[in-house]
């Protein structure tokens, strides 16, 4: 793979999210809107037909990218900070 000639490519690549991360973000938003409280990782995994470890990794990435917040790893404290905008 050839490296891009401009630095902005990597910055944009790091800010963008994958399709599966977007699915987790949308499911998290839906769950909070539907139930009025944040889901556990197990509840998210059940909704997404996935395993808990995969969901945990994707949520951690979303936290690192600034889309989701969590209070010191406590349960039911996941919160969507911003929605994904495909124009970014």
C-alpha positions in Angstrom: 0.0 0.0 0.0 1.3 3.4 -0.9 1.3 6.1 1.7 -0.9 9.1 1.0 0.9 12.3 0.2 -1.1 14.4 2.7 -1.4 14.1 6.4 -5.1 14.9 6.5 -5.9 11.4 5.2 -4.8 9.8 8.4 -6.6 12.3 10.6 -9.8 11.7 8.6 -9.3 7.9 8.8 -9.0 8.1 12.6 -12.1 10.2 13.0 -14.3 8.1 10.7 -16.0 5.0 12.0 -16.5 1.6 10.5 -19.9 0.2 9.5 -20.1 -2.0 12.6 -19.1 0.9 14.9 -21.9 2.9 13.3 -24.3 0.0 14.0 -23.3 0.0 17.6 -23.7 3.8 17.9 -27.2 3.7 16.3 -28.3 0.8 18.5 -27.0 2.6 21.6 -29.0 5.7 20.6 -32.1 3.7 19.8 -31.9 1.8 23.1 -31.6 5.0 25.2 -34.5 6.6 23.3 -36.7 3.5 23.6 -36.0 2.6 27.3 -34.9 5.9 28.8 -31.7 4.5 30.2 -28.4 3.2 28.9 -28.0 -0.5 28.0 -25.4 -2.9 29.4 -22.9 -4.4 27.0 -24.8 -7.7 27.2 -28.0 -6.0 26.2 -26.2 -4.2 23.3 -24.7 -7.6 22.2 -28.2 -9.2 22.3 -29.7 -6.5 20.1 -26.9 -6.7 17.6 -26.7 -10.5 17.6 -23.0 -10.3 18.5 -20.8 -11.3 21.4 -20.1 -9.0 24.4 -16.4 -8.8 23.8 -16.9 -7.5 20.2 -19.4 -4.9 21.4 -17.1 -3.8 24.2 -14.2 -3.3 21.8 -16.4 -1.2 19.4 -17.8 0.9 22.2 -14.2 1.5 23.5 -13.2 2.7 20.1 -16.3 5.0 19.9 -15.3 6.4 23.4 -11.8 7.0 22.1 -13.1 8.8 19.0 -15.5 11.0 21.1 -18.8 9.6 20.0 -19.7 8.0 23.3 -18.9 8.7 27.0 -18.9 6.4 30.0 -18.4 7.2 33.7 -15.5 5.3 35.0 -16.6 1.9 33.6 -19.8 1.8 35.6 -22.8 0.0 34.1 -25.6 1.9 32.4 -23.6 5.1 32.1 -23.0 4.9 28.3 -24.1 8.1 26.7 -24.0 9.2 23.0 -22.1 12.5 22.8 -22.5 13.0 19.0 -24.0 11.2 16.1 -22.0 10.1 13.2 -22.2 12.5 10.2 -21.1 10.9 6.9 -20.0 14.3 5.6 -17.1 14.4 8.1 
